[in-house]
Amino acid sequence: MAMPGLLPAGEPVPADGSLPASARTTVGARGFGVYVHVPFCASRCGYCDFNTYTADELGGGASRDGYADTVLAELALAARVLGDNPPPRVQTVFVGGGTPTLLPADDLARILDAVDRTWGLAGDAEVTTEANPESVTPASLKELRAAGYTRISLGMQSAAPRVLAILDRRHNAGRATAAALEAREAGFDHVNLDLIYGTPGERAEDFAASLEQVVAAGVDHVSAYALIVEDGTRLAGRMHRGELPYPDDDVAADRYLAAEAALDAAGFSWYEVSNWARTPAARCRHNLLYWTGGDWWGLGPGAHSHIGGVRWWNVKHPTAYAQRLAAGRSPGLAREVLTGDEAHMEDVMLRLRLAAGLPLDVLDDAGRAAATRAVAQGLLAAPAHAAGRAVLTLRGRLLADAVVRDLLP
């Protein structure tokens, strides 16, 4: 999991992964979770620049077969690092990727069991796995639910075949909602569908149909993100060559407004700029941990961790990751110790994106003056401002990054 503001530089991580005493003594003060990165995909989507690898890209240098054991080796290292200052029980576990469900359900069960044996899962722990719709079956979903997974996040992206083809998605237009129904039947407490909007060639009616299918699937959580074109991806190459137009900001804004209208009418409420839930209980608690300054240990190649103001990130390639652990070394590549100003900046950046907003008194005088101007501009809600909080309006959500810049020194 990468966090905003993280730079690809920093000081070396000690070979034993040790942390400053100040970080260890405050672990879990704002909650504690575990992230597990599974870097394998059956194919690479055209827009993807995540730390993932197909079998061809790995070139035989690493394998899915022994991956769970390698993750457990890092978990054992984490237990040693935090041994004298164990965190409170794990409140959330999130297995992301890549495509975690390319691993056998037994491996995902072993990883979760090891987390429980290491630190203990809270009685109401939220345990999420991401999945591509074509990578799960009714039987595998039942296995995952029996193993203790309570939430699943399915990558739908679109209901329009032409959009899926441009994104190089492998599933057909109806598979995502079918998988969501299968997950509900398997007993998952919470089911999320991910959408991407603003893809070249996507029509307004295509996105409306995607929203209709999401609502009809009966899920209790929806994430919707504007397409971001990253350099080095196949999609970026097609746009550089003029084969496809670049995304249009005005179109993206229209799609966001359409999402808000459709989801609000269906009983969803936004709780973060790109996330909607039917009930407070359906909100992704693991992501809320990130957004509210909690601690987590990230397991896996390229995974990021944050403990007590220290953030570090692992080597990216699965082979290098496995080799370091086999040698008894931390897979951490580098780390940074956040200054007070950096922590404050990230706190404002992340919390302003939440429906709860942030207290005005965390801002300096210039920031509070900017908040007053933002109310006059219709970017921050006047009633919340009068009560001492900065909360984005719908228009403010469309311009959230600009609002954040104005509030910060």
Stockholm file with secondary structure:
# STOCKHOLM 1.0

chainA/1-409         MAMPGLLPAGEPVPADGSLPASARTTVGARGFGVYVHVPFCASRCGYCDFNTYTADELGGGASRDGYADTVLAELALAARVLGDNPPPRVQTVFVGGGTPTLLPADDLARILDAVDRTWGLAGDAEVTTEANPESVTPASLKELRAAGYTRISLGMQSAAPRVLAILDRRHNAGRATAAALEAREAGFDHVNLDLIYGTPGERAEDFAASLEQVVAAGVDHVSAYALIVEDGTRLAGRMHRGELPYPDDDVAADRYLAAEAALDAAGFSWYEVSNWARTPAARCRHNLLYWTGGDWWGLGPGAHSHIGGVRWWNVKHPTAYAQRLAAGRSPGLAREVLTGDEAHMEDVMLRLRLAAGLPLDVLDDAGRAAATRAVAQGLLAAPAHAAGRAVLTLRGRLLADAVVRDLLP
#=GR chainA/1-409 SS CCCTTCCSCCBCCCTTCCCCHHHHTTTTTTCEEEEEEECBCSSCCTTCCSSCBCHHHHTTSCCSTTHHHHHHHHHHHHHHHTTTSCCSCEEEEEEEESCGGGSCHHHHHHHHHHHHHHHCEEEEEEEEEEECGGGCCHHHHHHHHHHTCCEEEEEEECSCHHHHHHTTCCSCTTHHHHHHHHHHHHTCSEEEEEEEECCTTCCHHHHHHHHHHHHHTTCSEEEEEECCCCTTSHHHHHHHTTSSCCCCHHHHHHHHHHHHHHHHHTTCEEEETTEEESSGGGSCHHHHHHHTTCEEEEESTTCEEEETTEEEEECSSHHHHHHHHHTTCCCEEEEEECCHHHHHHHHHHHHTTBTTCEEGGGSCHHHHHHHHHHHHTTSBCHHHHHTTEECBCHHHHHTHHHHHHHHCC
#=GC SS_cons         CCCTTCCSCCBCCCTTCCCCHHHHTTTTTTCEEEEEEECBCSSCCTTCCSSCBCHHHHTTSCCSTTHHHHHHHHHHHHHHHTTTSCCSCEEEEEEEESCGGGSCHHHHHHHHHHHHHHHCEEEEEEEEEEECGGGCCHHHHHHHHHHTCCEEEEEEECSCHHHHHHTTCCSCTTHHHHHHHHHHHHTCSEEEEEEEECCTTCCHHHHHHHHHHHHHTTCSEEEEEECCCCTTSHHHHHHHTTSSCCCCHHHHHHHHHHHHHHHHHTTCEEEETTEEESSGGGSCHHHHHHHTTCEEEEESTTCEEEETTEEEEECSSHHHHHHHHHTTCCCEEEEEECCHHHHHHHHHHHHTTBTTCEEGGGSCHHHHHHHHHHHHTTSBCHHHHHTTEECBCHHHHHTHHHHHHHHCC
//
